[in-house]
Amino acid sequence: MYIVTGAAGFIGSNIVAELERNQMGPIVVCDWFGHELKWRNLSKRNIAAFVRPDQLFDYLNSTRSSVKALIHMGAISSTTEANVDELIEQNINYSIKLWDWCASNSVPFIYASSAATYGGIESGFQDDESSTARANLRPLNAYGWSKKATDDIFVERVTRGELAPPQWVGLKFFNVYGPNEYHKGEMCSVACKLYDVVRSGGTVSLFKSYRDDIPNGEQRRDFVYVRDCTAMILWFLNNPTCSGIFNCGSGTARSFVDVAHAIGNVIQSNLKINFIEMPNAIRDKYQYFTQADMSKVTALGYNYPPTSLEDGIAEYVEAYLERDDRYR
């Protein structure tokens, strides 16, 4: 069986869908559902078992001989989370416990790192595991730091020759968008937020630029369609000799204006954009450019063609956002 933590979340639920589509299973999901609509993210899936995060280790120990891989997407994912003790417990310590279980039981371990580990840099987004490269990373928030700390612990353990899972993969997700992200509220992707504005005929508000060489709205991000992320995860599952920390992005930076125009073109709406002042609190540390260097994973043989922003937005809008049932 394949066990997915954070399975009712955005990327997690898309991983479950992709495993099912490729007839890889049984699939066991681990998450907190609460009173939200996250259950909708898994309502179309064939699930073998539902496990609460606080009961996961009992479940693992009772089924250890059946676990093919553990895909760990569960975490506090808010970049504004201020409770560092919770970030340490949920993002660092819980991940370490899962690593230890997979190492002791020879189970492949794939987990979510984040591009937030890079901090405020605007070039050199290389997934370099060397101690020098990792020491130079300066995350801008506690969330990014928690992901970097986890990466550091795992890489150092492997470097020292300590017991590790037979395959271990940390994925530094860039700006992911796509179906099943609706429960995230303010943490939804730019594409999801702008769609509702464009569809209603409203005016899209984008930040002004405060650099002379960058026009308003031309701040750029590596927007990656969630289908590309799940394709990479399945590739690693099918290539068990490949381990390490890898970027997970499109490899191409695109502007916020590009996102707005891509949505407007799909729904044939006359786009109206208003450039607004950026809050003073973030103006001095705002990133104008992110772009994943994908050469490390492609050098291993990964050749899945990245989905262009236009094609990803078109599929997202037409197959999901425009429908009464938006869920994958």
C-alpha positions in Angstrom: 0.0 0.0 0.0 0.9 3.6 -0.5 0.4 5.9 2.5 -0.1 9.7 1.9 0.0 12.1 4.7 -1.7 15.5 4.3 -3.8 13.5 1.8 -6.9 15.7 2.0 -4.9 18.8 1.2 -4.1 20.4 -2.1 -1.0 18.5 -3.4 -1.8 15.5 -1.2 -5.2 14.9 -2.8 -3.7 15.3 -6.3 -1.1 12.7 -5.4 -3.9 10.3 -4.3 -5.7 10.9 -7.6 -2.6 10.2 -9.6 -1.8 7.0 -7.7 -5.3 5.8 -8.4 -5.2 6.8 -12.1 -2.0 4.8 -12.5 -3.6 1.8 -10.6 -1.0 2.1 -7.8 -2.5 1.0 -4.5 -4.1 0.3 -2.2 -4.0 3.9 -1.0 -4.2 4.8 2.7 -4.8 8.5 3.5 -3.7 10.3 6.7 -5.0 13.7 7.6 -7.2 15.8 9.8 -10.5 16.6 8.2 -12.2 18.8 10.8 -15.3 20.7 9.9 -14.0 22.1 6.6 -14.7 20.9 3.1 -11.4 19.1 2.6 -13.3 15.9 2.4 -14.4 17.0 -1.0 -10.8 16.7 -2.2 -11.0 12.9 -1.7 -14.7 12.3 -2.3 -14.1 10.7 -5.8 -11.2 8.5 -4.7 -11.1 4.8 -3.8 -9.5 4.8 -0.4 -8.4 1.7 1.5 -8.2 3.3 4.9 -8.4 6.6 6.7 -5.9 7.2 9.5 -5.6 10.2 11.9 -2.1 11.7 12.2 -2.0 10.9 15.9 -2.7 7.2 15.1 -0.4 6.9 12.2 2.5 5.1 13.9 0.3 2.5 15.4 -1.1 1.9 11.9 2.3 1.8 10.4 3.6 -0.7 12.9 0.6 -3.0 12.4 1.0 -3.0 8.6 4.7 -2.5 8.1 5.2 -5.4 5.7 2.6 -4.0 3.3 3.9 -0.4 3.0 5.4 0.3 -0.4 6.2 3.9 0.1 5.3 6.8 2.5 4.6 10.2 0.8 4.6 12.9 3.5 2.8 16.1 2.5 1.3 16.8 5.9 2.6 20.0 7.5 1.7 23.4 8.7 1.9 25.1 5.3 1.0 28.7 6.2 3.9 31.1 5.5 2.5 33.4 8.2 2.4 30.8 11.0 3.8 32.5 14.1 3.7 29.6 16.5 7.3 28.3 16.1 6.8 25.5 18.7 4.0 24.1 16.6 6.2 24.4 13.4 8.9 22.5 15.2 6.6 19.7 16.3 4.6 19.3 13.1 7.0 20.2 10.4 10.4 19.0 11.8 9.9 16.5 14.6 7.0 14.6 13.0 8.9 14.4 9.7 11.9 13.0 11.6 9.8 10.3 13.2 8.5 9.3 9.8 12.0 9.2 8.4 13.2 7.0 11.3 10.3 4.6 10.8 11.0 4.4 7.0 14.7 3.9 7.6 14.1 1.1 10.2 11.6 -0.6 7.9 13.3 -0.1 4.5 10.4 2.0 3.1 10.9 4.7 0.5 10.2 8.2 1.9 9.1 11.2 -0.2 8.4 14.5 1.6 7.5 18.1 1.0 10.2 20.6 1.3 9.6 24.1 -0.1 11.1 26.9 -2.2 10.6 29.0 0.9 13.9 27.5 2.0 15.7 29.8 -0.5 14.6 32.9 1.3 14.7 36.3 -0.5 17.2 35.4 -3.2 16.3 36.2 -6.8 18.8 34.0 -8.6 20.7 30.8 -8.0 17.7 28.6 -7.1 19.9 25.5 -7.3 18.9 22.4 -5.3 22.5 22.0 -4.1 22.8 19.7 -1.0 26.3 20.7 -0.1 26.8 22.1 3.4 28.1 25.4 2.0 25.0 25.9 -0.2 22.6 25.0 2.5 24.4 27.3 5.0 23.9 30.2 2.6 20.1 29.8 2.5 18.2 32.5 4.6 14.5 31.7 4.8 12.3 34.8 5.3 9.8 33.2 7.7 9.5 30.5 10.3 7.7 28.2 7.9 10.6 28.3 5.4 13.1 27.8 8.3 11.2 24.7 9.5 11.5 23.2 6.0 15.2 24.1 5.7 15.9 22.6 9.2 14.3 19.4 8.2 16.3 19.2 4.9 19.5 19.9 6.9 18.9 17.2 9.4 18.2 14.6 6.7 21.1 15.5 4.5 23.5 15.6 7.5 22.3 12.1 8.5 22.9 10.7 5.1 26.3 12.4 4.9 27.4 10.8 8.2 26.3 7.4 6.9 23.5 7.0 9.4 20.5 4.7 8.7 18.3 6.2 6.1 15.3 5.1 4.0 16.3 3.1 0.9 15.0 6.0 -1.1 14.5 9.5 0.2 13.3 12.5 -1.7 12.6 16.1 -0.6 10.7 18.2 -3.1 11.1 22.0 -3.0 7.7 23.1 -4.4 7.6 26.5 -6.0 4.3 28.3 -6.7 1.9 25.4 -7.3 -1.6 25.9 -8.6 -4.5 23.7 -9.7 -7.6 21.8 -8.6 -8.4 21.1 -4.9 -6.8 24.1 -3.4 -10.0 25.9 -2.6 -9.9 25.2 1.2 -6.7 27.2 1.5 -8.4 30.6 1.6 -5.8 33.4 1.5 -3.1 30.8 0.8 -4.7 29.8 -2.5 -2.7 30.4 -5.6 -2.8 33.6 -7.6 -4.5 31.8 -10.4 -7.4 30.7 -8.1 -7.8 34.1 -6.6 -7.7 36.0 -9.9 -10.2 33.7 -11.6 -13.1 34.8 -9.5 -12.3 38.4 -10.1 -11.9 38.1 -13.8 -15.0 35.9 -14.1 -17.1 38.4 -12.3 -15.9 41.2 -14.5 -14.1 42.9 -11.7 -10.8 44.7 -11.7 -7.7 42.7 -11.0 -5.4 44.4 -8.4 -1.7 43.8 -8.8 1.2 45.4 -6.9 3.1 48.2 -8.5 6.8 47.7 -9.1 9.3 49.8 -7.2 12.2 49.0 -9.5 12.9 51.1 -12.5 13.8 48.1 -14.7 10.6 46.1 -13.9 7.2 47.3 -15.1 4.2 47.1 -12.8 2.8 43.6 -12.5 5.9 42.1 -14.2 7.2 40.6 -10.9 7.8 37.0 -11.8 7.3 33.6 -10.1 7.8 30.0 -11.1 4.2 28.9 -11.4 3.9 25.1 -11.6 0.8 23.2 -12.4 0.0 20.6 -9.8 -0.1 17.8 -12.4 3.6 18.4 -13.0 4.3 17.9 -9.3 2.5 14.6 -9.1 4.2 13.4 -12.3 7.6 14.0 -10.6 6.5 12.1 -7.5 5.4 9.1 -9.5 8.6 9.2 -11.5 10.6 9.0 -8.3 8.4 6.1 -7.1 9.3 4.3 -10.3 13.0 5.2 -10.0 13.8 4.0 -6.5 17.6 4.5 -6.9 17.2 8.2 -7.1 17.4 10.1 -3.8 18.1 13.7 -2.6 16.5 17.1 -2.5 15.1 18.5 -5.7 13.4 21.6 -7.0 9.8 21.0 -8.2 8.8 23.9 -10.5 8.3 24.6 -14.1 11.7 26.0 -14.7 10.3 29.2 -16.2 9.4 32.4 -14.4 6.2 34.2 -15.5 4.6 37.5 -14.4 1.5 38.1 -12.5 0.2 40.0 -15.5 0.8 36.8 -17.5 -1.4 34.9 -15.1 -4.2 37.4 -15.4 -4.1 37.5 -19.2 -4.1 33.7 -19.4 -7.3 33.6 -17.4 -8.9 36.4 -19.4 -8.0 34.6 -22.6 -9.6 31.3 -21.6 -12.9 32.9 -20.4 -12.8 35.5 -23.1 -13.1 38.4 -20.7 -12.0 41.9 -21.2 -9.2 42.2 -18.6 -9.1 45.2 -16.3 -6.0 45.6 -14.2 -5.3 48.2 -11.5 -1.8 48.5 -10.0 -1.9 49.2 -6.3 0.6 50.3 -3.7 2.6 47.6 -2.0 2.3 47.7 1.8 5.4 49.3 3.3 5.8 46.3 5.6 6.8 44.0 2.7 8.1 46.5 0.1 11.8 46.2 1.1 11.9 42.4 1.2 9.5 41.6 -1.7 10.8 39.1 -4.2 10.7 40.1 -7.8 11.8 36.9 -9.4 11.8 33.1 -8.6 12.7 30.3 -11.0 13.5 26.7 -10.3 16.7 25.3 -11.7 15.4 21.9 -12.8 18.8 20.6 -14.2 19.5 18.3 -11.2 16.4 16.1 -11.7 16.6 16.2 -15.5 20.2 14.9 -15.3 18.8 11.8 -13.6 16.6 11.1 -16.6 13.4 12.9 -15.6 12.0 14.2 -18.9 8.4 15.0 -18.2 7.7 18.2 -20.3 6.6 21.1 -18.0 3.1 22.4 -18.6 3.1 26.0 -19.9 1.3 28.6 -17.9 -1.2 29.1 -20.7 -2.0 25.3 -20.9 -2.1 24.9 -17.2 -4.4 27.8 -16.7 -6.6 26.6 -19.6 -7.0 23.1 -18.1 -7.5 24.5 -14.6 -10.3 26.9 -15.7 -12.1 24.7 -18.2 -11.9 21.4 -16.4 -12.4 22.6 -12.9 -13.1 26.3 -12.1 -15.8 26.7 -14.7 -17.7 23.7 -13.5 -20.2 23.3 -10.7 -18.1 20.5 -9.3 -14.6 22.0 -9.2 -12.9 19.0 -7.5 -10.6 16.5 -9.1 
